[in-house]
Amino acid sequence: MVRKQRLGLMDYLLLSEEERDFYALTGRLPSERPEDVKIEVTRTKPPNKKGGRPHKKYHINERRVYCLWLIAKELPEETRAKITNRKLIEIAHTMPFRGLFTSSQQTLETCISRGKRTLKIDKFWNSKVCVLLAEDIPKLQS
């Protein structure tokens, strides 16, 4: 790379008009070699080793909603269309789900709303994601 050297007054006066314009725009003379532009290469691939605990495969939102989906799929279609989240939570309290439904009512309702969005459950409690999960869970247990 060529170092930029400031021109003295006499050197500047000796330049032609075109060279003066070029020097004013670029800061170098036309005969000098342009500086090599160095581009910093950023690392786009994240590091392989991430610290901390490993992430859980399914959060509690999805586990709670999956249990409610199991209850709802046993109900008739017209009952499923009218049933509320609160009613399903009340039914779930009577079943042995290993403490999944021990939180307060408001917490459970928001949790179920999040889980329904994640598992793509519609208002009639139909979900293709849950059907696929139901097919895979027996395979995982054996």
TIMI-2910 file (N, C-alpha, C, CB; in pm, 1 decimal, decimal comma, always signed):
<rs>
+----------+----------+----------+----------+----------+----------+----------+----------+----------+----------+----------+----------+------+
!      n_x !      n_y !      n_z !     ca_x !     ca_y !     ca_z !      c_x !      c_y !      c_z !     cb_x !     cb_y !     cb_z ! resn !
+----------+----------+----------+----------+----------+----------+----------+----------+----------+----------+----------+----------+------+
!    +84,1 !   -117,4 !     +0,0 !     +0,0 !     +0,0 !     +0,0 !    +88,6 !   +123,8 !     +0,0 !    -95,7 !     -0,2 !   +121,3 !  Met !
!    +39,8 !   +222,8 !    -63,7 !   +111,8 !   +348,9 !    -71,3 !    +60,5 !   +439,2 !    +38,7 !    +95,6 !   +415,6 !   -210,9 !  Val !
!   +153,2 !   +499,4 !   +109,7 !   +111,9 !   +593,5 !   +213,4 !    +65,6 !   +722,8 !   +149,1 !   +226,9 !   +620,5 !   +312,7 !  Arg !
!    -38,2 !   +778,3 !   +204,5 !    -84,0 !   +907,5 !   +154,8 !     +8,9 !  +1015,2 !   +208,9 !   -232,4 !   +935,2 !   +196,0 !  Lys !
!    +66,7 !  +1090,5 !   +118,4 !   +149,6 !  +1202,4 !   +160,3 !    +83,6 !  +1329,6 !   +110,4 !   +295,9 !  +1189,1 !   +106,6 !  Gln !
!    +76,6 !  +1424,4 !   +197,4 !    +17,3 !  +1550,9 !   +156,8 !   +111,6 !  +1622,4 !    +60,9 !    -13,6 !  +1639,6 !   +279,9 !  Arg !
!    +50,9 !  +1683,4 !    -38,3 !   +130,1 !  +1758,8 !   -134,5 !   +157,9 !  +1897,6 !    -79,2 !    +57,8 !  +1767,7 !   -270,9 !  Leu !
!   +275,4 !  +1941,3 !   -108,0 !   +308,5 !  +2078,5 !    -71,5 !   +244,0 !  +2174,8 !   -169,8 !   +461,3 !  +2099,0 !    -67,8 !  Gly !
!   +254,5 !  +2302,5 !   -142,3 !   +193,7 !  +2404,5 !   -227,4 !   +255,9 !  +2403,0 !   -365,6 !   +208,4 !  +2543,0 !   -164,5 !  Leu !
!   +388,0 !  +2388,9 !   -372,9 !   +455,9 !  +2389,8 !   -502,9 !   +417,5 !  +2265,5 !   -583,8 !   +609,8 !  +2396,4 !   -484,2 !  Met !
!   +408,9 !  +2150,4 !   -513,9 !   +369,6 !  +2028,2 !   -584,3 !   +227,5 !  +2039,4 !   -638,9 !   +380,6 !  +1906,8 !   -491,1 !  Asp !
!   +139,5 !  +2098,8 !   -561,1 !     +0,3 !  +2113,3 !   -602,1 !    -11,3 !  +2207,4 !   -721,1 !    -84,9 !  +2164,5 !   -485,6 !  Tyr !
!    +69,6 !  +2313,7 !   -722,7 !    +63,7 !  +2409,2 !   -833,4 !   +118,1 !  +2349,0 !   -962,2 !   +141,5 !  +2535,5 !   -798,5 !  Leu !
!   +207,8 !  +2251,9 !   -950,6 !   +264,9 !  +2189,2 !  -1069,4 !   +168,7 !  +2089,7 !  -1135,2 !   +394,3 !  +2118,9 !  -1033,1 !  Leu !
!    +62,1 !  +2052,5 !  -1064,9 !    -33,7 !  +1957,7 !  -1120,6 !   -120,9 !  +2024,3 !  -1225,0 !   -120,3 !  +1897,8 !  -1010,5 !  Leu !
!   -168,1 !  +1945,3 !  -1322,7 !   -261,9 !  +1997,9 !  -1422,0 !   -401,2 !  +2005,6 !  -1358,1 !   -263,8 !  +1908,0 !  -1551,3 !  Ser !
!   -495,7 !  +2065,0 !  -1428,7 !   -631,7 !  +2080,3 !  -1376,2 !   -696,6 !  +1944,3 !  -1348,9 !   -717,9 !  +2160,7 !  -1474,7 !  Glu !
!   -677,9 !  +1851,1 !  -1442,1 !   -738,2 !  +1719,3 !  -1424,6 !   -678,6 !  +1648,0 !  -1303,5 !   -718,9 !  +1634,4 !  -1550,9 !  Glu !
!   -545,4 !  +1661,1 !  -1284,8 !   -479,8 !  +1597,0 !  -1171,5 !   -523,8 !  +1659,9 !  -1039,9 !   -328,0 !  +1606,0 !  -1185,9 !  Glu !
!   -546,0 !  +1792,3 !  -1040,7 !   -593,9 !  +1860,0 !   -919,0 !   -734,4 !  +1811,0 !   -881,4 !   -594,7 !  +2013,9 !   -939,3 !  Arg !
!   -821,2 !  +1800,3 !   -982,0 !   -956,6 !  +1750,7 !   -955,2 !   -952,7 !  +1606,9 !   -903,1 !  -1043,0 !  +1758,5 !  -1082,8 !  Asp !
!   -867,7 !  +1525,7 !   -964,2 !   -854,9 !  +1386,7 !   -921,9 !   -803,0 !  +1379,8 !   -778,5 !   -761,2 !  +1309,3 !  -1016,9 !  Phe !
!   -705,0 !  +1463,7 !   -746,1 !   -647,5 !  +1465,1 !   -611,4 !   -750,5 !  +1512,6 !   -508,6 !   -522,7 !  +1555,5 !   -607,3 !  Tyr !
!   -832,0 !  +1610,2 !   -546,3 !   -933,9 !  +1661,4 !   -454,3 !  -1040,2 !  +1554,5 !   -425,5 !  -1000,1 !  +1788,1 !   -512,8 !  Ala !
!  -1073,5 !  +1473,0 !   -524,2 !  -1175,0 !  +1369,9 !   -506,0 !  -1122,3 !  +1246,4 !   -433,2 !  -1230,7 !  +1329,5 !   -639,8 !  Leu !
!  -1004,6 !  +1199,4 !   -472,4 !   -956,7 !  +1071,4 !   -420,2 !   -850,3 !  +1083,7 !   -312,8 !   -903,2 !   +989,5 !   -531,5 !  Thr !
!   -781,8 !  +1194,2 !   -305,6 !   -674,9 !  +1209,7 !   -206,9 !   -543,3 !  +1148,5 !   -251,0 !   -716,6 !  +1148,3 !    -77,1 !  Gly !
!   -532,9 !  +1110,5 !   -378,2 !   -408,0 !  +1055,9 !   -431,0 !   -390,3 !  +1105,3 !   -573,9 !   -407,3 !   +899,6 !   -425,4 !  Arg !
!   -269,5 !  +1089,0 !   -623,9 !   -240,5 !  +1127,8 !   -761,4 !   -276,8 !  +1013,2 !   -855,3 !    -91,3 !  +1166,8 !   -777,6 !  Leu !
!   -304,1 !  +1044,5 !   -981,0 !   -340,3 !   +937,5 !  -1074,5 !   -228,0 !   +835,8 !  -1095,5 !   -379,2 !   +997,4 !  -1207,6 !  Pro !
!   -104,7 !   +876,8 !  -1079,2 !     +6,9 !   +785,1 !  -1101,6 !    +28,3 !   +689,7 !   -984,0 !   +134,1 !   +863,9 !  -1127,3 !  Ser !
!    -26,8 !   +723,1 !   -866,0 !    -11,2 !   +636,1 !   -749,6 !   -106,8 !   +517,8 !   -759,6 !    -35,9 !   +714,5 !   -618,8 !  Glu !
!    -63,5 !   +407,2 !   -702,1 !   -147,2 !   +287,7 !   -700,5 !   -255,3 !   +304,5 !   -593,2 !    -61,4 !   +159,5 !   -674,3 !  Arg !
!   -380,7 !   +270,1 !   -624,0 !   -485,3 !   +284,8 !   -521,8 !   -464,0 !   +185,0 !   -407,4 !   -625,4 !   +264,5 !   -584,6 !  Pro !
!   -511,9 !   +223,5 !   -291,2 !   -498,8 !   +137,6 !   -174,0 !   -587,0 !    +14,6 !   -189,1 !   -535,3 !   +214,4 !    -45,6 !  Glu !
!   -537,3 !    -96,8 !   -139,8 !   -617,6 !   -218,8 !   -138,4 !   -717,8 !   -207,9 !    -24,8 !   -528,2 !   -346,2 !   -122,7 !  Asp !
!   -841,7 !   -229,4 !    -58,9 !   -946,3 !   -222,2 !    +41,7 !   -953,7 !   -358,1 !   +110,5 !  -1084,3 !   -182,3 !    -21,4 !  Val !
!   -936,6 !   -357,7 !   +240,9 !   -945,0 !   -482,4 !   +316,1 !  -1084,6 !   -494,4 !   +374,8 !   -836,8 !   -488,4 !   +427,9 !  Lys !
!  -1145,1 !   -605,6 !   +348,8 !  -1278,7 !   -631,6 !   +400,2 !  -1265,6 !   -727,5 !   +517,3 !  -1372,7 !   -689,7 !   +289,5 !  Ile !
!  -1325,0 !   -689,4 !   +626,8 !  -1322,5 !   -777,7 !   +742,2 !  -1423,7 !   -889,5 !   +720,4 !  -1352,7 !   -699,7 !   +873,2 !  Glu !
!  -1377,7 !  -1009,5 !   +737,4 !  -1464,8 !  -1124,9 !   +721,0 !  -1525,4 !  -1156,2 !   +856,9 !  -1387,2 !  -1248,1 !   +663,1 !  Val !
!  -1656,8 !  -1153,9 !   +860,8 !  -1724,0 !  -1185,4 !   +986,6 !  -1759,1 !  -1332,7 !   +987,5 !  -1851,0 !  -1098,3 !  +1006,2 !  Thr !
!  -1762,1 !  -1387,6 !  +1103,6 !  -1793,2 !  -1529,0 !  +1118,3 !  -1944,6 !  -1546,3 !  +1113,7 !  -1734,4 !  -1586,1 !  +1250,7 !  Arg !
!  -1991,5 !  -1615,2 !  +1010,9 !  -2135,7 !  -1630,8 !   +995,0 !  -2187,3 !  -1758,1 !  +1060,3 !  -2172,1 !  -1630,5 !   +848,3 !  Thr !
!  -2102,7 !  -1856,7 !  +1076,8 !  -2145,9 !  -1982,4 !  +1137,0 !  -2136,2 !  -1971,0 !  +1288,7 !  -2060,6 !  -2101,5 !  +1084,9 !  Lys !
!  -2241,9 !  -2003,1 !  +1359,5 !  -2235,2 !  -1994,3 !  +1505,8 !  -2140,4 !  -2100,6 !  +1560,8 !  -2376,1 !  -2010,5 !  +1568,1 !  Pro !
!  -2086,9 !  -2077,4 !  +1677,6 !  -1995,9 !  -2176,9 !  +1734,6 !  -2068,9 !  -2307,9 !  +1762,9 !  -1931,8 !  -2123,4 !  +1863,5 !  Pro !
!  -1995,2 !  -2416,8 !  +1749,1 !  -2055,8 !  -2549,1 !  +1767,1 !  -2093,7 !  -2576,1 !  +1911,1 !  -1961,6 !  -2656,5 !  +1719,1 !  Asn !
!  -2010,4 !  -2535,8 !  +2003,3 !  -2034,5 !  -2566,3 !  +2143,5 !  -2105,1 !  -2448,9 !  +2209,5 !  -1902,4 !  -2598,8 !  +2216,5 !  Lys !
!  -2225,5 !  -2472,0 !  +2250,5 !  -2300,4 !  -2369,9 !  +2322,5 !  -2301,3 !  -2408,6 !  +2468,6 !  -2445,7 !  -2354,3 !  +2267,0 !  Lys !
!  -2282,0 !  -2312,5 !  +2552,6 !  -2280,6 !  -2340,6 !  +2694,9 !  -2420,2 !  -2352,2 !  +2751,0 !  -2204,8 !  -2234,1 !  +2768,3 !  Gly !
!  -2427,8 !  -2399,6 !  +2871,6 !  -2555,7 !  -2406,8 !  +2940,7 !  -2620,9 !  -2542,7 !  +2929,9 !  -2648,3 !  -2303,2 !  +2887,2 !  Gly !
!  -2737,7 !  -2548,7 !  +2988,9 !  -2812,8 !  -2673,9 !  +2988,8 !  -2868,5 !  -2701,6 !  +2850,2 !  -2926,5 !  -2669,5 !  +3092,2 !  Arg !
!  -2884,3 !  -2828,1 !  +2815,6 !  -2946,3 !  -2859,2 !  +2686,3 !  -3093,9 !  -2821,0 !  +2687,3 !  -2930,2 !  -3009,1 !  +2652,8 !  Pro !
!  -3142,8 !  -2779,9 !  +2572,3 !  -3282,4 !  -2738,2 !  +2561,9 !  -3373,5 !  -2859,7 !  +2568,9 !  -3306,8 !  -2660,1 !  +2431,1 !  His !
!  -3488,8 !  -2839,9 !  +2630,4 !  -3587,7 !  -2947,1 !  +2636,1 !  -3653,9 !  -2959,7 !  +2499,8 !  -3693,7 !  -2920,4 !  +2747,1 !  Lys !
!  -3691,5 !  -3080,9 !  +2468,1 !  -3753,4 !  -3104,3 !  +2338,5 !  -3892,8 !  -3042,7 !  +2332,3 !  -3760,5 !  -3253,9 !  +2309,4 !  Lys !
!  -3969,8 !  -3060,7 !  +2438,7 !  -4104,9 !  -3005,1 !  +2443,2 !  -4119,2 !  -2924,8 !  +2571,5 !  -4213,5 !  -3117,6 !  +2434,9 !  Tyr !
!  -4165,9 !  -2802,9 !  +2558,0 !  -4188,2 !  -2718,7 !  +2675,3 !  -4317,3 !  -2760,9 !  +2744,7 !  -4194,0 !  -2568,9 !  +2635,6 !  His !
!  -4337,3 !  -2706,9 !  +2861,9 !  -4455,6 !  -2744,2 !  +2940,4 !  -4584,1 !  -2701,4 !  +2869,6 !  -4449,1 !  -2681,1 !  +3080,6 !  Ile !
!  -4577,3 !  -2593,4 !  +2791,0 !  -4696,3 !  -2550,5 !  +2715,8 !  -4744,6 !  -2662,1 !  +2623,9 !  -4665,9 !  -2423,1 !  +2633,3 !  Asn !
!  -4649,9 !  -2717,8 !  +2547,0 !  -4687,0 !  -2822,4 !  +2452,0 !  -4730,8 !  -2949,5 !  +2523,5 !  -4570,4 !  -2852,8 !  +2358,7 !  Glu !
!  -4667,0 !  -2982,9 !  +2635,0 !  -4704,7 !  -3104,8 !  +2707,0 !  -4845,2 !  -3093,7 !  +2764,7 !  -4604,4 !  -3133,8 !  +2819,1 !  Arg !
!  -4877,6 !  -2977,3 !  +2821,1 !  -5012,3 !  -2958,5 !  +2876,9 !  -5118,5 !  -2965,9 !  +2768,1 !  -5021,8 !  -2823,8 !  +2950,0 !  Arg !
!  -5093,1 !  -2897,5 !  +2657,6 !  -5192,4 !  -2894,3 !  +2549,7 !  -5206,8 !  -3031,8 !  +2485,8 !  -5153,3 !  -2790,4 !  +2443,3 !  Val !
!  -5098,2 !  -3105,6 !  +2476,7 !  -5107,8 !  -3240,8 !  +2420,4 !  -5196,4 !  -3328,5 !  +2508,6 !  -4967,0 !  -3304,1 !  +2405,6 !  Tyr !
!  -5183,0 !  -3315,5 !  +2639,7 !  -5268,9 !  -3392,1 !  +2730,8 !  -5415,4 !  -3352,0 !  +2714,7 !  -5224,4 !  -3371,4 !  +2876,7 !  Cys !
!  -5440,8 !  -3222,0 !  +2699,9 !  -5578,8 !  -3176,8 !  +2678,0 !  -5631,5 !  -3223,9 !  +2542,6 !  -5587,0 !  -3023,6 !  +2687,2 !  Leu !
!  -5543,6 !  -3229,9 !  +2443,7 !  -5584,7 !  -3279,1 !  +2312,2 !  -5624,2 !  -3426,7 !  +2321,2 !  -5471,0 !  -3259,8 !  +2208,6 !  Trp !
!  -5550,7 !  -3503,4 !  +2402,4 !  -5586,9 !  -3644,3 !  +2421,4 !  -5726,1 !  -3657,4 !  +2482,7 !  -5483,3 !  -3714,8 !  +2510,6 !  Leu !
!  -5758,2 !  -3567,4 !  +2576,7 !  -5891,7 !  -3568,3 !  +2637,3 !  -5996,3 !  -3526,6 !  +2534,3 !  -5896,8 !  -3474,3 !  +2760,5 !  Ile !
!  -5966,8 !  -3419,5 !  +2459,6 !  -6064,7 !  -3363,6 !  +2365,8 !  -6093,3 !  -3457,2 !  +2249,4 !  -6015,7 !  -3230,5 !  +2312,6 !  Ala !
!  -5994,6 !  -3534,3 !  +2205,9 !  -6020,7 !  -3621,2 !  +2090,2 !  -6113,2 !  -3737,3 !  +2125,1 !  -5889,6 !  -3675,5 !  +2034,8 !  Lys !
!  -6130,0 !  -3765,6 !  +2254,2 !  -6223,5 !  -3870,1 !  +2296,7 !  -6367,6 !  -3819,6 !  +2297,6 !  -6185,6 !  -3921,6 !  +2435,5 !  Glu !
!  -6385,0 !  -3688,7 !  +2295,0 !  -6519,1 !  -3629,7 !  +2297,7 !  -6579,6 !  -3628,2 !  +2158,1 !  -6514,6 !  -3486,9 !  +2355,1 !  Leu !
!  -6712,9 !  -3626,0 !  +2147,4 !  -6776,8 !  -3615,1 !  +2016,0 !  -6747,5 !  -3479,2 !  +1951,3 !  -6929,1 !  -3635,9 !  +2028,8 !  Pro !
!  -6762,5 !  -3474,5 !  +1820,2 !  -6727,7 !  -3355,3 !  +1742,1 !  -6804,8 !  -3231,3 !  +1786,9 !  -6753,6 !  -3380,6 !  +1594,9 !  Glu !
!  -6934,7 !  -3243,1 !  +1809,7 !  -7014,3 !  -3124,7 !  +1847,8 !  -6979,1 !  -3077,8 !  +1988,6 !  -7165,2 !  -3156,0 !  +1839,5 !  Glu !
!  -6939,1 !  -3167,7 !  +2075,6 !  -6897,4 !  -3128,1 !  +2210,3 !  -6762,2 !  -3057,7 !  +2204,9 !  -6890,5 !  -3251,0 !  +2304,0 !  Thr !
!  -6673,5 !  -3107,4 !  +2119,0 !  -6541,5 !  -3045,6 !  +2103,8 !  -6551,8 !  -2902,8 !  +2053,4 !  -6455,4 !  -3127,3 !  +2008,9 !  Arg !
!  -6651,0 !  -2875,7 !  +1968,5 !  -6666,1 !  -2741,5 !  +1913,3 !  -6707,6 !  -2641,6 !  +2020,4 !  -6768,1 !  -2742,0 !  +1800,5 !  Ala !
!  -6779,8 !  -2688,6 !  +2123,5 !  -6832,4 !  -2597,8 !  +2225,4 !  -6748,9 !  -2594,1 !  +2352,6 !  -6972,6 !  -2636,8 !  +2260,0 !  Lys !
!  -6658,8 !  -2688,6 !  +2371,4 !  -6586,9 !  -2698,3 !  +2498,5 !  -6484,3 !  -2585,0 !  +2511,0 !  -6517,0 !  -2835,8 !  +2510,8 !  Ile !
!  -6468,7 !  -2536,3 !  +2632,0 !  -6373,9 !  -2428,3 !  +2657,8 !  -6246,3 !  -2484,6 !  +2719,0 !  -6435,9 !  -2321,9 !  +2750,8 !  Thr !
!  -6144,1 !  -2400,4 !  +2719,4 !  -6017,3 !  -2440,4 !  +2781,3 !  -6036,8 !  -2466,8 !  +2930,3 !  -5909,7 !  -2331,8 !  +2760,0 !  Asn !
!  -6117,9 !  -2384,7 !  +2995,3 !  -6141,8 !  -2401,4 !  +3139,5 !  -6204,8 !  -2536,4 !  +3170,6 !  -6231,7 !  -2289,4 !  +3191,8 !  Arg !
!  -6299,9 !  -2575,4 !  +3088,5 !  -6367,0 !  -2703,7 !  +3111,2 !  -6268,9 !  -2819,6 !  +3092,8 !  -6487,1 !  -2719,8 !  +3015,3 !  Lys !
!  -6184,1 !  -2810,2 !  +2992,5 !  -6084,0 !  -2914,9 !  +2971,9 !  -5983,2 !  -2919,7 !  +3086,6 !  -6011,0 !  -2892,8 !  +2839,3 !  Leu !
!  -5948,7 !  -2803,6 !  +3140,4 !  -5856,4 !  -2799,9 !  +3254,6 !  -5921,0 !  -2866,6 !  +3375,5 !  -5816,1 !  -2653,7 !  +3288,6 !  Ile !
!  -6050,6 !  -2841,3 !  +3395,8 !  -6121,9 !  -2906,2 !  +3507,2 !  -6123,8 !  -3058,0 !  +3490,0 !  -6266,3 !  -2852,7 !  +3517,4 !  Glu !
!  -6143,2 !  -3104,2 !  +3368,1 !  -6140,0 !  -3248,8 !  +3342,8 !  -5999,2 !  -3303,2 !  +3367,9 !  -6185,1 !  -3280,3 !  +3197,3 !  Ile !
!  -5898,0 !  -3227,1 !  +3328,3 !  -5759,2 !  -3271,6 !  +3344,4 !  -5719,1 !  -3280,7 !  +3490,9 !  -5664,9 !  -3177,3 !  +3271,3 !  Ala !
!  -5780,9 !  -3198,9 !  +3577,4 !  -5750,6 !  -3205,9 !  +3720,9 !  -5790,5 !  -3341,4 !  +3779,4 !  -5822,8 !  -3093,0 !  +3796,3 !  His !
!  -5889,2 !  -3405,1 !  +3720,7 !  -5934,7 !  -3534,4 !  +3772,6 !  -5851,1 !  -3651,0 !  +3720,3 !  -6080,4 !  -3556,2 !  +3736,4 !  Thr !
!  -5764,9 !  -3626,5 !  +3622,6 !  -5685,5 !  -3734,0 !  +3562,6 !  -5540,9 !  -3727,5 !  +3611,3 !  -5690,3 !  -3725,3 !  +3408,5 !  Met !
!  -5471,2 !  -3839,5 !  +3610,2 !  -5332,8 !  -3842,0 !  +3660,9 !  -5231,6 !  -3797,9 !  +3554,6 !  -5297,4 !  -3982,7 !  +3710,1 !  Pro !
!  -5202,7 !  -3668,6 !  +3548,7 !  -5106,3 !  -3616,6 !  +3451,8 !  -4976,5 !  -3572,3 !  +3518,0 !  -5166,9 !  -3500,5 !  +3375,5 !  Phe !
!  -4940,1 !  -3630,9 !  +3630,5 !  -4812,7 !  -3608,3 !  +3699,3 !  -4784,5 !  -3461,2 !  +3727,9 !  -4700,3 !  -3665,0 !  +3617,5 !  Arg !
!  -4881,0 !  -3390,7 !  +3777,9 !  -4859,7 !  -3252,9 !  +3821,9 !  -4848,6 !  -3148,9 !  +3712,9 !  -4739,6 !  -3247,2 !  +3901,9 !  Gly !
!  -4893,3 !  -3178,8 !  +3592,4 !  -4887,2 !  -3079,3 !  +3485,2 !  -4987,6 !  -2966,6 !  +3505,7 !  -4911,8 !  -3145,7 !  +3350,9 !  Leu !
!  -5094,4 !  -2992,6 !  +3577,9 !  -5202,0 !  -2894,7 !  +3591,3 !  -5215,6 !  -2846,7 !  +3735,1 !  -5334,0 !  -2954,2 !  +3543,6 !  Phe !
!  -5104,1 !  -2820,5 !  +3802,3 !  -5108,3 !  -2775,8 !  +3941,5 !  -5098,0 !  -2624,7 !  +3954,6 !  -4997,2 !  -2840,8 !  +4019,9 !  Thr !
!  -5069,7 !  -2552,3 !  +3848,6 !  -5056,6 !  -2406,5 !  +3854,7 !  -5193,0 !  -2340,6 !  +3869,3 !  -4985,5 !  -2353,3 !  +3729,3 !  Ser !
!  -5191,0 !  -2207,6 !  +3880,8 !  -5316,8 !  -2133,9 !  +3893,1 !  -5393,2 !  -2137,2 !  +3760,9 !  -5290,4 !  -1987,8 !  +3936,2 !  Ser !
!  -5520,6 !  -2107,0 !  +3768,6 !  -5608,9 !  -2114,8 !  +3652,0 !  -5563,4 !  -2019,3 !  +3541,6 !  -5753,5 !  -2083,1 !  +3692,4 !  Gln !
!  -5527,8 !  -1897,5 !  +3578,6 !  -5488,0 !  -1798,2 !  +3478,7 !  -5358,3 !  -1840,4 !  +3409,3 !  -5470,8 !  -1659,6 !  +3544,4 !  Gln !
!  -5264,3 !  -1892,9 !  +3485,5 !  -5138,7 !  -1939,6 !  +3427,8 !  -5163,5 !  -2054,1 !  +3331,1 !  -5041,7 !  -1983,3 !  +3537,9 !  Thr !
!  -5250,5 !  -2145,0 !  +3370,1 !  -5281,2 !  -2258,6 !  +3283,5 !  -5347,5 !  -2214,2 !  +3153,7 !  -5371,2 !  -2357,3 !  +3356,2 !  Leu !
!  -5436,6 !  -2116,4 !  +3162,1 !  -5506,4 !  -2070,5 !  +3041,8 !  -5410,7 !  -2005,2 !  +2942,6 !  -5616,9 !  -1972,3 !  +3079,2 !  Glu !
!  -5320,2 !  -1921,1 !  +2992,1 !  -5223,6 !  -1858,8 !  +2900,9 !  -5127,2 !  -1962,4 !  +2844,7 !  -5145,3 !  -1747,7 !  +2972,8 !  Thr !
!  -5090,9 !  -2057,5 !  +2929,0 !  -5001,6 !  -2164,8 !  +2885,4 !  -5067,2 !  -2247,0 !  +2774,5 !  -4963,9 !  -2255,6 !  +3004,3 !  Cys !
!  -5194,3 !  -2273,0 !  +2789,0 !  -5266,4 !  -2352,5 !  +2689,8 !  -5283,5 !  -2274,4 !  +2559,9 !  -5403,4 !  -2395,3 !  +2744,4 !  Ile !
!  -5304,3 !  -2145,7 !  +2569,8 !  -5313,8 !  -2064,3 !  +2448,2 !  -5182,8 !  -2068,3 !  +2370,2 !  -5350,1 !  -1918,6 !  +2483,3 !  Ser !
!  -5070,1 !  -2056,3 !  +2441,2 !  -4939,6 !  -2063,9 !  +2375,1 !  -4917,4 !  -2201,5 !  +2312,5 !  -4827,4 !  -2032,9 !  +2475,0 !  Arg !
!  -4951,8 !  -2304,4 !  +2386,1 !  -4932,8 !  -2440,2 !  +2336,0 !  -5020,1 !  -2471,5 !  +2215,9 !  -4960,7 !  -2539,2 !  +2444,9 !  Gly !
!  -5143,6 !  -2420,6 !  +2215,9 !  -5233,1 !  -2442,1 !  +2101,9 !  -5176,5 !  -2376,2 !  +1976,7 !  -5373,8 !  -2387,0 !  +2132,1 !  Lys !
!  -5115,6 !  -2260,3 !  +1994,4 !  -5055,1 !  -2191,8 !  +1880,9 !  -4935,2 !  -2272,1 !  +1828,1 !  -5011,3 !  -2048,9 !  +1921,2 !  Arg !
!  -4855,2 !  -2326,4 !  +1918,6 !  -4736,6 !  -2401,3 !  +1877,6 !  -4773,0 !  -2531,4 !  +1807,6 !  -4649,1 !  -2430,7 !  +1998,0 !  Thr !
!  -4869,3 !  -2603,1 !  +1862,7 !  -4908,9 !  -2732,3 !  +1805,2 !  -5015,4 !  -2719,5 !  +1696,4 !  -4960,1 !  -2823,0 !  +1914,5 !  Leu !
!  -5052,5 !  -2596,3 !  +1662,8 !  -5148,1 !  -2566,6 !  +1555,2 !  -5281,0 !  -2638,3 !  +1575,4 !  -5089,2 !  -2605,6 !  +1420,2 !  Lys !
!  -5337,4 !  -2617,0 !  +1692,6 !  -5467,5 !  -2675,6 !  +1725,6 !  -5575,0 !  -2571,4 !  +1696,4 !  -5473,3 !  -2722,3 !  +1875,8 !  Ile !
!  -5677,4 !  -2610,4 !  +1620,3 !  -5783,7 !  -2515,7 !  +1587,4 !  -5889,6 !  -2513,7 !  +1697,7 !  -5848,1 !  -2551,5 !  +1451,8 !  Asp !
!  -5996,9 !  -2437,8 !  +1675,2 !  -6098,3 !  -2422,4 !  +1780,5 !  -6180,0 !  -2549,3 !  +1802,0 !  -6191,5 !  -2307,5 !  +1746,5 !  Lys !
!  -6172,5 !  -2644,5 !  +1709,6 !  -6241,0 !  -2773,0 !  +1725,4 !  -6147,8 !  -2879,8 !  +1782,3 !  -6297,5 !  -2819,5 !  +1591,2 !  Phe !
!  -6032,5 !  -2839,3 !  +1827,8 !  -5929,7 !  -2926,4 !  +1886,0 !  -5880,4 !  -3031,4 !  +1786,0 !  -5984,3 !  -2995,6 !  +2011,1 !  Trp !
!  -5866,8 !  -2990,9 !  +1660,4 !  -5806,4 !  -3076,8 !  +1558,5 !  -5663,7 !  -3028,8 !  +1534,5 !  -5889,8 !  -3075,3 !  +1425,3 !  Asn !
!  -5571,3 !  -3122,5 !  +1521,1 !  -5432,0 !  -3085,8 !  +1499,3 !  -5358,3 !  -3198,7 !  +1428,6 !  -5363,4 !  -3052,0 !  +1632,5 !  Ser !
!  -5299,3 !  -3166,4 !  +1314,4 !  -5218,4 !  -3265,2 !  +1243,3 !  -5087,4 !  -3290,5 !  +1317,2 !  -5190,2 !  -3218,4 !  +1099,3 !  Lys !
!  -5035,8 !  -3187,2 !  +1384,2 !  -4911,3 !  -3201,6 !  +1459,9 !  -4930,6 !  -3301,0 !  +1573,8 !  -4864,4 !  -3064,8 !  +1515,2 !  Val !
!  -5041,1 !  -3290,2 !  +1644,1 !  -5067,8 !  -3382,1 !  +1755,6 !  -5090,2 !  -3524,3 !  +1706,1 !  -5189,8 !  -3335,2 !  +1835,7 !  Cys !
!  -5150,9 !  -3539,2 !  +1589,4 !  -5169,8 !  -3673,0 !  +1533,2 !  -5033,9 !  -3736,5 !  +1504,1 !  -5256,0 !  -3667,0 !  +1404,0 !  Val !
!  -4942,8 !  -3657,8 !  +1447,4 !  -4808,5 !  -3709,5 !  +1420,4 !  -4735,1 !  -3742,4 !  +1549,9 !  -4727,8 !  -3608,3 !  +1338,7 !  Leu !
!  -4753,5 !  -3658,3 !  +1651,2 !  -4692,0 !  -3686,9 !  +1781,4 !  -4748,1 !  -3815,5 !  +1840,8 !  -4714,6 !  -3569,7 !  +1878,7 !  Leu !
!  -4877,6 !  -3835,8 !  +1827,4 !  -4940,2 !  -3956,8 !  +1881,4 !  -4886,7 !  -4081,9 !  +1811,8 !  -5093,1 !  -3949,4 !  +1866,3 !  Ala !
!  -4850,2 !  -4070,1 !  +1685,2 !  -4792,0 !  -4183,9 !  +1614,2 !  -4647,7 !  -4208,9 !  +1657,1 !  -4798,1 !  -4160,7 !  +1463,5 !  Glu !
!  -4573,8 !  -4102,2 !  +1689,4 !  -4432,1 !  -4116,3 !  +1722,9 !  -4407,3 !  -4155,4 !  +1867,6 !  -4360,9 !  -3988,6 !  +1694,1 !  Asp !
!  -4494,2 !  -4118,5 !  +1959,3 !  -4469,8 !  -4145,6 !  +2101,8 !  -4461,9 !  -4295,2 !  +2131,5 !  -4579,7 !  -4082,4 !  +2186,7 !  Ile !
!  -4549,8 !  -4380,9 !  +2078,2 !  -4531,3 !  -4524,7 !  +2104,5 !  -4399,5 !  -4579,0 !  +2049,5 !  -4646,5 !  -4603,1 !  +2044,6 !  Pro !
!  -4351,6 !  -4522,6 !  +1938,9 !  -4222,9 !  -4565,5 !  +1884,1 !  -4109,0 !  -4528,3 !  +1978,1 !  -4199,8 !  -4503,1 !  +1746,0 !  Lys !
!  -4119,2 !  -4411,9 !  +2041,9 !  -4014,7 !  -4367,5 !  +2133,8 !  -4013,9 !  -4450,4 !  +2261,4 !  -4033,2 !  -4220,1 !  +2167,8 !  Leu !
!  -4130,6 !  -4496,1 !  +2305,3 !  -4138,9 !  -4571,4 !  +2430,3 !  -4089,4 !  -4714,2 !  +2415,5 !  -4281,0 !  -4572,3 !  +2480,7 !  Gln !
!  -4094,9 !  -4770,7 !  +2297,0 !  -4051,3 !  -4910,0 !  +2280,2 !  -3904,3 !  -4920,2 !  +2244,8 !  -4133,8 !  -4978,1 !  +2173,0 !  Ser !
+----------+----------+----------+----------+----------+----------+----------+----------+----------+----------+----------+----------+------+
</rs>
